[in-house]
Amino acid sequence: MSDTSSELAAQRRTLLIATGAAGAVAAGVTAIPFVASLTPSERARAAGAAVEADVSKLAVGDMMTVEWRGKPVWILRRAPEMLATLEANEARLADAASDDVQQPAYATNRHRSIRPEYLIVIGICTHLGCSPSEKFAAGTREGMSADWPGGFLCPCHGSIFDLAGRVYLSQPAPTNLEIPPHKWLSDSRILIGEDDQGAA
């Protein structure tokens, strides 16, 4: 083989290697957007992500709302007199013991929470998905009956719930309001959407 033929063969090899390398790089660059399109978007990740709530400024008797997975989550800081109504009205409730599970195991108690003072509940009626209104004042001050102890009223179809989100007897709503998975990160910070039992 002549020197010219050897040089041509070497040039062809070099060109083939360079072309192959360029093709591999191009394929890799093309694949990146495609693979990226298969991963969840920031918005999708945020929609299912746990959310943190700071209750350090939440006064006793007041409620705040945070959004988790597109749902309103109410955080009510109950006064001692609010907590006292929970046992007194259990005979009027459809599921006082929350046997139909709408809460994590750690919230299966009379107050349906980790800390009795704080109710953390999804603010969506279990009937048709309306959002109940707060009716915390006892008696007729907020248009309720004289024996009303305080709680929530769904204005759409009239379902009423106590201050632990438990539904009263003979209401359109079939079950208590749902308690989301949650955990306390500190004395004033709550993580909604995750708990120490691995729920999400």
N, C-alpha and C positions, 0 to 999 in steps of 0.2 A: 504494500500500500504506500502511495506517495505521500510526501509531507503535506501536500495540498489536500488530499483525501482525509488524512488524519486531522488536519485543522478543521475541515468541514464537519467531520464527525464530532469533534469536540465542541464545535459551535452549536451543532444540532442538540447535543446532550445538554449543553448549558441553556439553550433556548427552551428545550422541553422542561427542564427543571424549573426555570424561571416562570414559564407559562403555568406549569402545575402549581407552583407556589402561589402565583397570583390568583389562579382559579380557586384554590383552597381558602385564601384570604377573602375573596369576593363571596364565596359561599358562606363563610363564617359571618361576614358583615351582613349579608342578606338574612341569615337565620336569626340574628339577634332580635330584630323587631318582631319576627314571627313568634319566637319563643316568649318574648316579653308580652305579646298580646294574649298569651295563654294564662298569664298570672293575673290574680285579681287586681283591679285598679285600687288606687288610694281610697276612692270613695266607697268601693265595695268592702275594702278592709275596715274602713271606719264604721260602716253600717253594722258590722258584726262585732266590732271591738268593744271591750269593756270600757266603761267611762268612770271617771273619778269625780266625786262630789265632796265639796268642802262645806261642812255644816257648822263651822265655828261661829258664824254670825246668825244662825237660825234660832230665833227666840222661842221660848216655851209657848206652845199653842199655835205656832205658825207652821206653814208648809211651803216647801219649795219643789220645783219640778225640774228634772233633768231628762234628756232624751237618750234612750238606749235602744238600738235596733229599730229606730223609727217609732218607738212607743214612748209615751210620757210615763216617767217613773216618779211617783210622789214620795217625798221624804217628809213625814209629819213628826214634829217633836211634841210628844204628848205630855200634857200637864198631869200631875197626880190625880186630879179629879176626872180627867179623861180616862185614865187607866182604871179608875174605880168603877166605871160604867161597864167594863168588859165582862165582869162576872155577873153583875146584877141583871143583865138582859139576856143571858144565854138561853133561857127558856123560849125566847122569841125568835131564835135563830134557826135556820135550816140545817146548818152544819157547824155547830159551835166548836166541836173538837177538830175541825178541818180534816175529817176522815177521807173525803174526796180530795186527793192531794193536789193542791195548788200552791205548794210551797216546799222549799228544801226541808230536809229532816230537822235541821237546826232551828227552823222557825215553826215547828209543829208544837205550839204551845198556845196558851190563851191570848197572849199579846201578838203572836205570829211574827216574832222578831228575835234577833240576837240580843239586843239591849231593849228592855221593856219601854224605855222612853221614846225610842225611834221606830216608827212604822215605815217600812220601805216596800212599796206596793206599786204594781203596774196600774195606772189609772185608766183602765179600759173595762167597761162593763162586760161581764161574761155572757150577756144575753145576745146583743147584736153588735157589740163593739163600739158603742157610744162612750163618751167620756162623762162620768158622773161629776156632780158639783159638790163642793164642800159645804156642809151644813153642820158646822162644829158647835154652834150655840144651842144649848138645851132649850126645850120648850118651843113656844110659838114665835120666837123672835125672828126666825128665818122662814116663816110660813109652814112650819111642820106642826105636828100634833102636840098637845100639851104634855104628853108623856115622852116626847122625843128626847133621847139622852145625848144626841150629837152623833154625827157620822157623815155618810155620803148619800146623795140622791141622784139617780140617773134620770134626767128630765125627759128623756125620750119615751120611756115606757114605765117609769115609776119605780124601778127597783131601788131598794134601800139597803145600805150596808152600815155596819157599826164602825167604830173607830179602830178596828183591826182588819177592816175590809171583809168581814163575814156577812153573808147575805141573810136577810130576814126570811121568815117562813112565807110561803105562798107568793113569791115574787117571780116576775118573768125571768130574771137571771137564775140560771140553774146551779151555779157554784159561787164560791167566794172569789174575791179578786185575787189575782195571781201575785205571789211574792217572787221576785227575780232572784237568781243566785247573786250573792254579794258577800263581802267581807269587810271588816274594819281594818284599815291600814294604820290608823292612829286614833287618838281620842276624838279627832274632828274630821277625818278623811275616810270616805267609804269608796270601795271599788265595786261597781255594779256590773254584773256580767260574768264574774269569776268568783270562785270561793275555794276554800282549802280542801274541799272534797272533790275537786277536779271538774265540777260542773261549769258549763260555759253557755 
